[in-house]
Amino acid sequence: MNSYLRQFYSALIIFFAQQGLVSAQQLALPQQQDRWALQPDGSITWNINGRLPHADHIEMSGEKVSLWVSYNVDTAGLCHLSRTVVFPTFRMLPDDTRSHIAYTFDDNALPRMYVEGELLWPDPAKGGTDLPAASINQHGIMRITYRTDRLKQVKIEHSLFPSTEKPMAIETYKFTNVSGKPVTVVMEHLKREVTTDTLQSKGAPHTVIAQSVNDGRKILQPSQSYTFAIGYLATDHPQSVQPIIPALEEQARQHRIDEIEAPLQLKTPDSVLNAMFAFAKIRATESIFKTKGGYMHGPGGLSYYAAIWANDQAEYVNPYFAFSGDRLGKLSAMNAYRLFASYMNPDYKPLPSSIVAEGDTVWKGAGDRGDQAMIAYGASRYALTLGNADSAKVLWPLISWCLEYNRRHINKQGVVESQSDELEGRFPAGKANLSTNSLYYDALISASFLSGQLHLPKSESDQYIKRAALLKAAIEKYFGADIAGFHTYRYYETNTVLRSWICVPLTMGIYDRSSGTINALFSPQLWTADGLATQAGTETFWDRSTLYALRGVLQAGATEKAIRFLKYYSRRRLLGEHVPYPVEAYPEGNQRHLSAESGLYCRIFIEGLFGIRPSGFNSFQCTPRLPKDWPEVSLNNIHAFGTVFDLKVIRGAKNNLKVIVSYMNMKKSYKVQEGKAVLVDLRH
C-alpha cells in the first residue's frame, strides 16, 4: 500500500470511529511476535534461537537494595550483562531525590572462571571458550542457561537476584558435571572495595564491596554440582562484614516471591492475563524499602528510592495494597500517608509532591500538581478497603484536610485549580485540569462513605455528596467538549488536541461522555503500538494513562473493547520485546519498570473487571464485567474489608451474572444484570 493510500485509509478509519460506525473491535492492532513463552510454573522463558541481537533490562528489589540488570545477546548468542546495584539507604549529601549510592559492574568486573583449565567467557584476544546463552528465564529471579555444545563437560546455571533484607545483590554460577569423568572447575578469588568521600557521605563513609563467594578449585564427580557466587554489598562497617550464604539468600528471595503471589490470585480463561497479573504483583510489592523513616514504597528506575510521591504511592499503589494481603505493603501505605500528614498546616499551604531521602527532605519542584486530590482519593479508598476503623481514624484528618484544601481552590467555574498535574509540566495542564478534578470528585464520594463509617455527623457526609454533585456538573460544563470530532473532554480550558487522560472520569464513575471518550481512546489518533499516546500526534507514552483507561473502559461497560486491548497490551508487556512488567514512559526513562504502574495494572481487574468500589469497612459495590466468551472468572484470597474472601462471577441466563462470595466457611450468592451493581456485605 503506497503512502497516499495509507493516509487515506487512516483518515477513513478515524472518520468512522468518530461517527461510531467502526468500533474499536474492528480497528487493526499491530501484529505481535512473542519473544518469550509462558511456562507451567508461572515463569517466562526466552529460548534463544534467532532474532538476534536483542537487548533488554529488568529491575528486582529487596528491602535494602535494588538490582538493575541490562542484558544484551549479540548475533553470536553471547550474553553480556551490566549490573547496577542501588543502595537506597546509603546516601550522599546534599539530600535530594537521587542522593542514594549506586555502582555498576560489567562482565569484566567478575572473577575469571575455568573448566579443565579453559577460560570461560574470555577476552577474544586471550583465547578460551565462549559460551552462547541457551535461555533466559524470569520470575523474580533472573536465570540464564548456556549451551553445552561447545563445552560438553558441564552445565552452567547462572542466576541474579537481590537480597530480601540486606543491602546486597547476589550472582550465582551453578556448575554441574554432565560428563562421565571428574571435571575441575575454578573461580578466582575477588574482593574489590570502594569507599565514598567522607565529607559528601551522609552519616558516615559508605563502602561498596564486590567479592567472590565459595571461590577456588573444585573437582566435580559425574553428576555433582557446585555453586560459585559473587556478592555486591554496601556497608558502613567494612571491617565486620558478615559471611554471605548464597543458598540462604536465594531461598529468602524465593520465599518473598511466593509470599507476594499467594494472596489475591486472578483466574480467568486467559493464561497470559493471569500470569501478567501475578508478575505485576511482584513488581508492585517487592519495591518497598526499609528506611529510617519507616517502610517506603519506591518507584525505582535507578532514580526513585527511599521516597514517596502523591501520585505513585498515595494515588496509584496504596489502594492496591489494601487488597493485596501483603504486610509490608500495608505498612508502607500507612507510613506514606503518615509522612504526608506531617506537612498539614493551618494555612492550607500545599503538601509536598514528594518526600525524599528517607523522609529527611521534600521535593516541590512542580508546585501543586493536584497532590491534595491524589492523596485524598488514595487515602479514602485505602481506608475503606482496609476495613480497619483504627487505621481510618488515623487517616481521616489527612483526608479531610486535603478535601478542604481542594474546596479552597475551586474557581468561579466550580472546578479545582492546580499549578500542574502528575506530568509536572511535560505537557500543558492549564489552570485547572481534568485529572485533578476527577480525583477530587471520587475522593468526595469516598469521604461520604468513610465519614458515615466513622460515625461522624450525617451533615458532614451530606455535604460531601452535595459537593460531589456540584463538581460533577462543573466538570461537564468546564471540560466537556468535542475534540477532533469525538464527544469527550478537553484536558484543560484551552486544550484543542486529544489527551490520554480523558479516560480519568471513567475510572471515577462519570460516564456522561463514555461513548465518545472510548472511541477517542481507541482511535488511531491516541492508540499506538505501546498503548495510549500522551497527546495525539506525539510519540510520548506513559503506561499509567493506558492502565487507567483500560480500567475505566471496563467500568463503563465496554467490556469486549477493553478486553481486546487489554489482551494486546498484556501480551506485549509480558511476552514481547521488553518484559515482564508495565513500564513508566518513553522516550523519557527508556521504559523503566517503575513499580507503582504494576499496582495500576492489578487494579484494572480489581476495580474494572470485578467492579469493586469500596463503600464501607465491611462492604463494597460490585459491578462485574464478563467477556462474552468467558464462562466465569474469579479473584481468590482477597484480603480486604476486614476479612479474607474469594469472589467468583459466573455467566447465568438472560444476560444475568451470578456473583459468589466465599468467606469464613460462608457463601453468599447474588444475581445481577450485566452492568448493574450489587452491594456485597461481608459481615456475619
C-alpha positions in Angstrom: 0.0 0.0 0.0 1.5 3.3 -1.0 1.8 6.3 1.4 -1.2 8.1 -0.1 -3.5 5.1 0.3 -2.2 4.5 3.9 -3.0 8.1 4.8 -6.5 7.9 3.1 -7.2 4.6 4.9 -6.2 6.1 8.3 -8.3 9.2 7.8 -11.3 7.0 6.8 -10.9 4.9 9.9 -10.7 8.0 12.1 -13.9 9.4 10.5 -15.8 6.1 11.0 -14.6 5.9 14.6 -15.7 9.5 15.3 -19.1 8.6 13.9 -19.3 5.4 15.9 -19.6 3.4 12.7 -16.4 1.4 13.3 -15.9 0.0 16.7 -12.5 -0.5 18.4 -13.2 -4.2 17.9 -12.7 -3.7 14.2 -9.6 -1.5 14.3 -6.5 -3.4 13.5 -3.9 -3.9 16.2 -0.3 -4.3 15.3 0.9 -7.9 14.8 2.8 -9.2 17.8 5.6 -11.9 17.7 6.3 -13.3 21.1 9.9 -13.5 22.1 9.1 -15.1 25.5 7.0 -18.1 26.4 4.9 -18.7 29.4 5.9 -21.7 31.5 3.8 -24.1 33.6 5.4 -22.8 36.8 4.3 -19.2 36.0 7.7 -18.0 34.8 8.6 -16.8 31.3 11.5 -18.1 29.2 13.2 -16.8 26.2 14.7 -19.8 24.3 17.5 -18.1 22.3 17.2 -19.5 18.8 17.4 -16.5 16.5 16.1 -12.9 16.1 19.4 -11.5 17.4 20.8 -9.2 18.6 18.4 -8.4 21.4 18.8 -6.2 24.5 16.6 -5.6 27.5 16.7 -4.6 31.1 14.9 -5.6 34.3 14.8 -4.4 37.9 14.5 -6.5 41.0 14.2 -5.1 44.6 14.6 -6.0 48.2 14.2 -4.0 51.5 17.7 -2.6 51.2 18.7 -2.9 47.6 17.6 -2.7 44.0 19.3 -4.7 41.2 19.0 -3.4 37.6 20.3 -5.9 35.1 20.8 -4.8 31.5 21.4 -7.8 29.2 22.4 -7.9 25.6 22.6 -11.1 23.5 24.7 -10.4 20.4 24.5 -12.1 17.0 26.7 -14.9 18.1 24.4 -15.6 21.0 26.8 -14.3 23.7 25.1 -12.7 26.7 26.6 -9.5 28.0 25.4 -8.2 31.4 25.7 -4.9 33.1 24.6 -4.9 36.8 23.7 -1.6 38.5 23.2 -2.1 42.3 21.3 0.6 44.1 21.5 1.1 47.8 18.6 3.3 48.8 19.5 3.8 52.5 23.2 4.6 51.8 23.1 8.3 50.8 25.3 11.2 49.9 25.0 14.9 50.5 23.2 17.2 49.8 19.9 15.4 50.4 17.8 15.1 47.3 15.7 12.5 45.4 18.7 10.8 43.8 21.3 11.0 46.6 21.4 7.2 47.1 24.6 5.4 46.0 24.7 3.1 43.1 27.5 1.2 41.3 27.6 -0.6 38.0 29.6 -3.8 37.4 30.1 -5.2 33.9 31.3 -8.6 32.9 35.0 -7.5 33.2 34.5 -6.8 36.9 33.8 -10.5 37.6 36.4 -13.1 38.7 37.5 -15.4 35.9 36.2 -18.9 35.7 37.8 -22.0 34.2 36.7 -25.6 33.3 39.6 -28.0 33.0 42.0 -25.1 32.6 39.9 -23.5 29.8 38.9 -19.8 30.4 35.2 -19.2 30.1 33.8 -16.0 28.5 37.2 -14.7 27.7 38.6 -11.6 26.1 38.7 -12.7 22.4 42.4 -11.8 22.2 43.3 -14.2 25.1 41.7 -17.4 23.8 39.4 -19.7 25.7 35.8 -20.8 25.3 32.8 -18.5 24.6 29.5 -20.0 25.8 26.4 -18.8 23.9 23.3 -18.4 26.1 20.6 -21.0 25.6 17.8 -19.4 27.5 16.9 -16.7 29.9 14.1 -17.2 32.5 12.3 -14.5 34.6 10.2 -14.9 37.7 11.5 -12.7 40.4 14.9 -14.3 39.9 16.8 -13.9 36.5 18.2 -17.3 35.4 20.4 -17.8 32.4 21.5 -21.2 31.0 24.3 -21.8 28.4 24.6 -24.0 25.5 26.7 -27.2 26.1 27.7 -28.0 22.5 31.0 -26.1 22.9 31.7 -27.1 26.5 30.4 -30.6 26.9 31.7 -31.3 30.4 29.5 -29.1 32.5 26.1 -27.5 32.5 26.1 -23.9 33.9 23.0 -22.2 35.5 23.5 -18.5 36.2 21.2 -16.6 38.5 20.9 -12.9 39.6 18.7 -11.6 42.4 18.5 -9.1 45.3 18.8 -10.0 48.9 15.4 -9.8 50.6 16.5 -7.9 53.7 20.2 -6.9 53.3 21.9 -4.2 51.2 23.3 -6.8 48.8 22.7 -8.4 45.4 23.8 -11.9 44.6 25.0 -13.6 41.4 25.5 -17.4 41.3 27.0 -19.8 38.8 26.0 -23.4 39.4 28.3 -25.9 37.6 27.0 -29.5 37.1 29.3 -32.2 35.8 27.4 -33.8 32.9 30.4 -35.9 31.7 31.3 -39.4 32.7 34.6 -38.4 34.4 35.8 -35.9 37.1 35.9 -32.3 36.0 37.9 -29.4 37.6 36.3 -26.0 37.8 37.8 -22.9 39.2 36.7 -19.4 40.1 39.4 -16.9 41.0 39.2 -15.0 44.3 38.0 -11.5 44.1 37.5 -8.6 46.5 37.1 -5.0 45.5 36.2 -2.1 47.7 35.1 1.4 47.0 34.6 3.9 49.8 32.8 7.2 49.3 34.2 10.6 50.1 33.9 11.3 53.8 32.7 14.9 53.5 30.0 14.1 51.0 28.7 10.9 52.7 25.6 11.2 54.8 26.2 9.8 58.3 29.5 8.0 57.5 31.6 7.0 54.6 29.9 4.1 52.7 31.9 1.1 51.4 30.7 -0.9 48.4 32.3 -4.4 48.2 32.2 -6.9 45.3 33.5 -10.2 46.4 33.6 -13.8 45.3 31.9 -16.4 47.5 32.8 -20.2 47.5 35.7 -19.5 45.2 38.7 -21.6 44.4 39.3 -25.0 42.8 36.7 -27.8 42.9 36.8 -31.2 41.4 33.3 -32.3 40.4 32.5 -36.0 40.1 29.9 -37.1 37.5 26.5 -35.5 38.2 28.0 -33.5 41.1 27.2 -29.7 41.3 28.9 -26.8 42.9 27.9 -23.1 43.1 30.3 -20.2 42.8 28.9 -16.7 43.7 29.6 -13.0 43.7 28.1 -10.7 46.2 27.7 -6.9 45.8 27.1 -5.2 49.1 27.2 -1.9 50.9 28.3 -1.3 54.5 29.4 1.4 56.8 31.5 -1.1 58.7 33.7 -2.9 56.2 35.8 -4.5 58.9 32.8 -6.5 60.2 31.0 -7.8 57.1 29.1 -11.0 57.8 29.6 -14.1 55.6 27.5 -14.3 52.5 25.5 -17.5 52.2 24.1 -17.5 48.6 21.8 -20.5 49.1 20.0 -18.9 52.1 19.7 -15.6 50.2 18.1 -17.3 47.2 15.7 -19.2 49.5 14.7 -16.0 51.1 14.1 -14.3 47.8 12.0 -17.2 46.5 10.0 -17.2 49.8 9.3 -13.5 49.3 8.1 -14.1 45.8 5.9 -16.9 46.9 4.6 -14.7 49.8 3.6 -12.0 47.3 1.9 -14.4 44.9 -0.2 -16.3 47.4 -2.9 -13.7 48.1 -5.1 -12.1 45.5 -4.9 -14.7 42.8 -6.6 -14.0 39.4 -8.2 -16.9 37.5 -9.5 -16.1 34.0 -9.7 -18.3 30.9 -6.7 -16.3 29.6 -3.3 -17.6 30.9 -1.5 -14.5 29.7 -3.7 -12.2 31.8 -3.4 -14.5 34.8 0.4 -14.5 34.5 0.7 -10.8 33.8 -1.4 -10.1 36.9 0.9 -12.3 39.0 4.1 -10.7 37.6 2.6 -7.2 38.3 2.0 -8.2 41.9 5.7 -9.0 42.2 7.0 -5.7 40.9 4.3 -3.6 42.7 5.2 -5.2 46.1 8.9 -6.0 46.0 9.9 -2.4 45.7 9.4 -1.5 49.4 12.5 -0.2 51.2 13.1 -0.3 54.9 14.3 3.2 55.8 15.0 5.2 58.9 11.6 6.9 58.1 9.8 3.6 58.0 8.8 1.3 55.1 8.6 3.4 51.9 7.4 2.1 48.6 9.6 3.5 45.9 9.1 3.6 42.1 12.8 2.5 41.4 14.1 3.0 37.9 17.6 4.0 39.1 16.2 7.3 40.3 13.4 7.0 42.9 14.2 5.2 46.1 13.5 5.7 49.9 11.0 8.3 48.9 7.3 8.7 48.3 5.1 10.6 45.8 1.5 11.8 46.0 0.7 10.1 42.7 2.8 6.9 42.6 2.2 5.9 46.2 -0.8 7.8 47.6 -2.9 7.5 44.4 -1.7 4.5 42.4 -0.3 1.7 44.5 -1.6 2.2 48.1 -5.3 1.5 47.2 -3.9 -1.8 45.7 -2.1 -2.7 48.9 -5.4 -2.6 50.8 -6.4 -5.6 48.7 -3.0 -7.3 48.5 -2.7 -9.0 51.8 0.9 -8.0 52.0 2.1 -6.9 55.4 4.9 -4.7 54.1 2.6 -3.2 51.5 0.1 -2.1 54.2 2.9 -0.8 56.5 4.3 1.3 53.6 0.9 2.7 52.7 0.1 3.8 56.2 3.6 5.2 56.6 3.3 7.2 53.3 0.1 8.8 54.5 1.6 9.5 57.9 4.5 11.3 56.2 2.3 13.4 54.1 0.1 14.2 57.1 3.1 15.6 59.0 3.1 18.5 56.5 -0.5 19.6 57.1 -0.7 23.2 58.2 -3.4 25.6 59.4 -2.8 28.0 56.4 -3.6 25.2 53.9 -0.3 25.6 52.0 0.2 22.7 49.6 1.7 19.4 50.8 5.0 18.4 49.1 4.6 16.4 45.9 7.3 14.1 47.2 9.1 13.3 50.5 12.6 12.0 49.8 15.9 10.9 51.3 14.3 8.5 53.8 11.9 11.3 54.9 14.6 13.9 55.6 13.6 16.4 52.9 10.9 17.2 50.3 10.6 18.0 46.6 8.2 20.7 45.4 9.6 21.4 42.0 6.3 21.4 40.1 4.3 23.3 42.7 0.8 21.9 43.4 0.3 19.1 40.9 -3.1 18.4 42.3 -1.3 16.4 45.1 -4.1 17.0 47.6 -6.6 15.5 45.3 -4.3 12.5 44.7 -3.8 11.9 48.5 -7.5 12.4 49.4 -8.5 9.9 46.6 -6.0 7.3 47.5 -6.2 7.6 51.3 -10.0 7.4 51.4 -10.2 4.4 49.1 -7.4 2.7 51.1 -9.2 3.4 54.5 -12.5 1.9 53.3 -10.9 -1.1 51.6 -8.6 -2.0 54.5 -11.7 -2.2 56.7 -9.9 -1.2 59.9 -11.6 1.6 61.9 -8.5 2.4 63.9 -6.5 3.0 60.7 -9.3 5.0 59.2 -9.3 7.3 62.3 -5.6 7.9 61.8 -6.1 8.7 58.1 -9.3 10.9 58.5 -7.5 14.2 59.5 -5.3 13.9 56.4 -8.3 13.1 54.1 -10.5 15.9 55.4 -7.6 18.4 55.3 -6.9 17.6 51.6 -10.6 17.9 50.8 -10.8 21.3 52.4 -7.6 22.3 50.5 -9.3 21.5 47.3 -12.5 23.3 48.3 -10.5 26.4 48.8 -9.1 26.2 45.3 -12.3 26.0 43.4 -12.6 28.8 40.9 -15.6 30.7 39.7 -16.5 28.0 37.2 -16.7 25.4 40.0 -13.6 23.4 39.3 -10.4 23.0 41.3 -7.3 24.8 40.1 -3.8 23.5 40.4 -0.4 24.6 39.1 0.3 21.4 37.1 -0.6 17.7 37.1 1.4 14.5 37.6 3.3 15.1 34.4 4.9 18.1 36.1 4.8 20.4 33.1 6.0 18.0 30.5 2.7 18.6 28.7 0.4 21.6 29.3 -2.3 21.3 32.0 -3.8 24.8 32.2 -5.0 26.4 35.4 -7.4 23.6 36.1 -7.1 20.1 34.7 -9.4 17.1 34.3 -7.3 14.7 36.3 -7.2 16.7 39.5 -10.9 17.4 39.4 -11.8 13.8 38.7 -9.7 12.6 41.6 -11.3 15.2 43.9 -14.8 14.1 42.8 -14.1 10.5 43.7 -12.5 11.5 47.0 -15.7 13.3 47.9 -17.7 10.2 47.2 -15.4 8.0 49.3 -15.3 10.6 52.1 -19.1 10.5 52.3 -18.9 6.7 52.8 -16.0 7.0 55.2 -17.5 9.7 57.4 -20.5 7.5 57.9 -18.4 4.5 58.9 -16.6 6.8 61.5 -20.0 7.8 62.9 -19.4 11.5 62.1 -22.4 13.8 61.9 -24.6 12.9 58.9 -24.5 16.6 57.8 -20.8 16.1 57.1 -21.5 13.1 54.8 -24.3 15.0 53.1 -22.0 18.0 52.5 -19.5 15.8 50.7 -22.3 14.3 48.5 -23.5 17.8 47.7 -20.1 19.0 46.7 -19.5 15.9 44.5 -22.8 16.6 42.6 -21.8 20.2 42.1 -18.3 19.3 40.9 -19.7 16.6 38.5 -21.8 19.3 36.9 -18.9 21.7 36.8 -16.6 19.1 35.2 -19.2 18.5 32.4 -19.6 22.2 31.8 -15.9 23.2 32.1 -14.2 20.2 30.5 -16.9 18.7 28.3 -16.0 19.3 24.6 -15.9 17.9 21.1 -12.2 17.3 20.4 -11.1 16.0 17.0 -14.7 15.1 16.3 -15.1 13.0 19.5 -17.7 13.8 22.1 -15.3 13.7 25.0 -13.3 16.1 27.2 -10.7 18.8 26.8 -8.0 18.3 29.4 -7.8 22.0 30.3 -9.7 25.1 29.2 -7.8 25.9 26.0 -6.9 22.4 25.1 -7.7 21.5 21.4 -6.0 18.1 20.9 -6.8 14.7 22.3 -5.1 13.8 25.5 -4.8 10.3 27.1 -6.1 11.5 30.5 -9.6 12.0 29.1 -10.0 8.4 30.5 -9.9 9.6 34.1 -13.6 10.4 34.6 -14.5 6.8 33.6 -12.4 5.4 36.4 -14.3 7.7 38.8 -17.8 6.6 37.7 -18.5 9.6 35.4 -20.0 8.1 32.3 -21.7 11.1 30.7 -19.4 11.1 27.7 -18.2 7.5 27.9 -19.1 6.5 24.3 -17.2 9.4 22.7 -14.3 9.1 25.1 -13.9 5.3 24.5 -14.0 5.9 20.7 -11.3 8.6 21.1 -9.1 6.4 23.3 -9.1 3.6 20.9 -8.8 5.7 17.8 -5.6 5.8 15.7 -5.1 9.3 17.0 -4.4 8.1 20.5 -3.8 4.4 20.5 -0.3 3.3 19.5 1.6 0.1 19.4 2.5 0.7 23.1 -0.9 1.9 24.3 -2.0 5.5 24.6 0.0 8.4 23.3 0.1 11.1 26.0 -1.1 13.6 23.4 -2.3 13.0 19.8 0.4 13.5 17.3 3.3 12.7 19.7 5.4 9.5 20.2 5.4 10.0 24.0 3.5 7.4 26.1 3.2 6.8 29.8 1.7 3.4 30.7 -0.1 4.9 33.7 -2.7 6.5 31.4 -3.2 3.3 29.4 -3.7 1.4 32.6 -6.2 3.9 33.9 -8.0 3.8 30.5 -8.3 0.0 30.4 -9.8 0.1 33.9 -12.2 2.9 33.1 -13.4 1.4 29.9 -14.2 -1.8 31.8 -16.1 0.2 34.4 -18.0 2.0 31.7 -19.2 -1.3 30.3 -17.3 -1.6 27.0 -16.1 -5.0 28.1 -15.3 -6.5 24.7 -13.4 -3.5 23.6 -11.4 -3.3 26.9 -10.6 -6.9 26.9 -9.3 -6.9 23.4 -6.9 -4.1 24.0 -6.0 -5.4 27.5 -5.0 -8.8 26.0 -2.9 -7.0 23.4 -1.2 -4.8 26.0 -0.6 -7.6 28.4 0.9 -9.9 25.8 3.3 -7.1 24.6 4.5 -6.4 28.1 4.8 -10.0 29.3 6.0 -11.9 26.2 7.2 -9.2 23.8 10.5 -7.3 23.5 10.6 -5.5 26.9 9.4 -7.7 29.7 7.8 -8.6 32.1 6.2 -5.6 33.8 4.2 -2.5 32.9 6.5 0.4 32.3 6.7 4.1 33.1 7.3 6.1 29.9 9.0 6.6 26.6 11.2 8.3 25.3 11.8 9.5 28.9 13.2 6.8 31.2 13.6 4.2 28.4 10.5 2.3 29.6 11.7 1.8 33.2 9.7 -0.8 35.2 8.6 1.7 37.8 6.7 -0.3 40.4 3.5 1.7 41.0 2.4 1.1 37.4 2.2 -2.6 38.2 -0.2 -1.7 41.0 -2.3 0.1 38.4 -2.3 -3.0 36.2 -3.7 -5.1 39.0 -6.4 -2.5 39.7 -7.7 -3.0 36.1 -9.1 -6.3 37.3 -10.0 -5.5 40.8 -11.9 -2.3 40.1 -12.6 -2.7 36.3 -13.3 -6.4 35.6 -14.8 -7.2 39.1 -16.1 -3.7 39.6 -15.2 -3.4 43.2 -15.9 0.0 44.6 -15.4 0.3 48.4 -18.4 1.7 50.3 -17.8 0.6 53.9 -15.4 -1.2 56.2 -17.2 -4.5 55.5 -18.9 -3.8 52.2 -18.4 -2.9 48.6 -20.4 -2.2 45.5 -19.7 -4.9 42.8 -20.4 -4.2 39.2 -18.8 -7.2 37.5 -18.0 -7.5 33.8 -17.6 -10.8 32.0 -16.4 -11.1 28.4 -18.9 -13.0 26.2 -16.6 -16.0 25.6 -15.7 -16.4 29.3 -18.0 -18.7 31.4 -16.5 -17.4 34.7 -13.8 -15.5 36.3 -12.6 -15.4 39.9 -10.3 -13.4 42.3 -9.3 -15.6 45.2 -7.7 -14.9 48.6 -8.6 -11.3 48.7 -7.5 -9.6 51.9 -9.9 -6.6 52.2 -12.9 -5.2 54.0 -11.7 -6.7 57.3 -11.7 -10.3 56.1 -10.3 -12.8 53.6 -12.7 -13.9 50.8 -13.0 -15.3 47.3 -15.0 -13.6 44.6 -16.4 -15.5 41.6 -18.5 -14.3 38.7 -20.4 -16.8 36.6 -22.5 -16.3 33.5 -26.1 -17.0 34.0 -29.2 -16.9 31.8 -30.8 -13.9 30.2 -27.8 -11.6 30.4 -27.5 -12.1 34.1 -24.4 -12.7 36.1 -24.1 -14.7 39.3 -21.7 -13.3 41.9 -20.5 -15.8 44.6 -18.6 -14.6 47.6 -17.0 -17.1 49.9 -15.5 -16.3 53.3 -15.2 -17.8 56.8 -16.9 -21.0 55.8 -19.8 -18.9 54.4 -21.0 -18.4 50.9 -23.3 -15.7 49.6 -24.7 -15.6 46.1 -26.1 -12.6 44.2 -27.8 -12.3 40.8 -27.0 -9.2 39.0 -27.9 -7.9 35.5 -24.9 -7.1 33.3 -23.8 -3.5 34.1 -25.7 -3.3 37.3 -24.2 -3.1 40.8 -24.8 -5.3 43.8 -23.9 -4.4 47.4 -21.8 -7.1 48.9 -21.9 -7.1 52.7 -19.2 -9.2 54.4 -20.5 -9.0 57.9 -21.7 -12.2 59.5 
